[in-house]
Amino acid sequence: MPNNKSAFAQVSDAFPMFGANIKRLWGTKDFTTYIKALLQDARDGSKTGFPEGVLSALIRLSDLHDRKFPELQPCIDNNENFKVVNEAFPRIGSKISACWGTAEFNPYISSLLHDSRGGNRKGFPFETLMALHALSEQHNKEYAQLYPLIDVWTQSDT
């Protein structure tokens, strides 16, 4: 359970279900993913924003968890595919490392793999391209909870 009881109580009092999930996930790898998803949803407008006090409490809890459990933070520094990309393109490697384990990862990888500049990109060397695809597949497997399943058979054509 979080040590910062006032931040936890602030979230739990306002949103008991979120408080129960925070308590259940505290000290696990899934905590960071859960909090990041809550914060992302609130910031990009896909869910009704949290009251300012709750939002700051979630951020405090996230920071506290990161400091208390640094070993649980997503890290791909020792991944061979990441090393291939990072050695050839350090700026891209830095961004991949920062996005790893978040919902921001797939849009970033997609922006790298799909030219949106009208054909002006040179393209990646084959080894780098394969490493980017492998990282994308690995991320989708490890962080599947970040991406809702879409049942194409139940979607209407309207």
N, C-alpha and C positions, 0 to 999 in steps of 0.2 A: 504494500500500500504506500502511496506517496507520502513523503515526510512533510511536504508543504500542505498542511491540512486546510489552511485558509483558501488556497487556490482550488484544491480538490473539492472543498465544501461549496465554494462558489459555483463550480460547474455542476456538482451533484445536486445542489438545491434547485438550480434552475432547470436542469435536464437530468433527472434521475437515471434514465437509461444510459446516457453517456457516462455518467458517474460510475454506474455498475460495470460498464465495459472498461473504463479506465482502471478501476480497481482490479478487475479480472486479468487485464493484460499487463499491468505494471510489472516491470522486470523481465518482460519477454521481448523477443524480436518484433512481434506483431504490434506492440504498443506504438512504436514510431510510425509504422505504416498507417495505423488507425488515426493517430493524431494528425498526421500530415493530410490524410484524406478529409478529416473534419475541417481543417484549416483551409485547404484548397477549395472545398465546396463552398465555404463561407465567403472566401475572397472572390471567386469567379462568378458568384451569383446563382449557382445551380441549386443551392439551398438557401432558405431565408437566413440572412446574416445573424450571427450571434450578437447579443448585447455586448457593448464594449468591455464591460467588466469580465464577462465569461470568455470573450476572445483573448483578453490579456491573461486570464487565468490558464487557459489552454496553452498559450505560448510559454508561460512560466513553468507549467508542468512538463512540457516538451523539453525545455532547456534543462530542467532539473533531472529528468530521466536520462538525457544525453550525457550529462556530467556524471551521474551515478553509475550508469551502465555503458561506458564507452565501447566495450567489447561487443555490444549488440548492434552497433551502428552498421548500416550496410556499407560494405567495403569490397571493392573489386580490384584493388591494387595488385594482388598476386595472380589475377586471372590472366592466362596466356593470351587470350583474344584481346583483352584490354591493353596488355603490354604492346601488342602489335600496333594497335591504333595510337596509343599514347606516344610510342617512340617515333612514329611517322608524322603524327599531328598532335603535338602537345596541347594546343589550345582546345582541340576537340576532346582529347583525353580528359582534360580538366573539367570540361562541361559534362561529359559522360559520368565522371566520378561524382560530381555534384548532384546530378539528376538520378543516379542509381537508387532504386528503391522507391521512387516517387512516380506519380502519374505524369510528370513532365517528361519522363524518359522517352516514351514512344513518339510523341510529337517531335521531339528533338531529333531522334534517329530518322524519322520519316523525312524531316526537312533536309537531312544530309543525303538521304538516298534518292530523293525525288527532286529533280531540278525545277526550281520555281523562278529561275532568272531568265527564262527564254532560251535555254540551250547554251549558255555562256560558260558553264562549268566544264572543267577538264575531266572530272571523274576521279575516282580513287584507284590506286593500284589494286590488282586482283586480290592480293593477300589482305589488304586493309578492308576491302569490300566484304570479303568472306568473314573477317573478324567482326565487322559491324553487324552482319546478319546473325552470326552466332551469338553475339551479345544480346541482340534483340530477342532471339528465341529463348535464351536463358532468362532474361528479365521477365518475359511473359510467363514462363513456368514458375519462377520463384515468387513473383508478385502478381499472380493471377487475380487476387482479390481487388486489385486496383482497376481492373477492367471488367465492367459488367458484361455478362453474356447476353448476346442478342440472338433471339430465335427468329431467323428470317422467315420461317414458315408461318408464324403467327402475325407478322407485320402486314398491315393492309396496304393496298396500292393507292390510297387516297391522298 
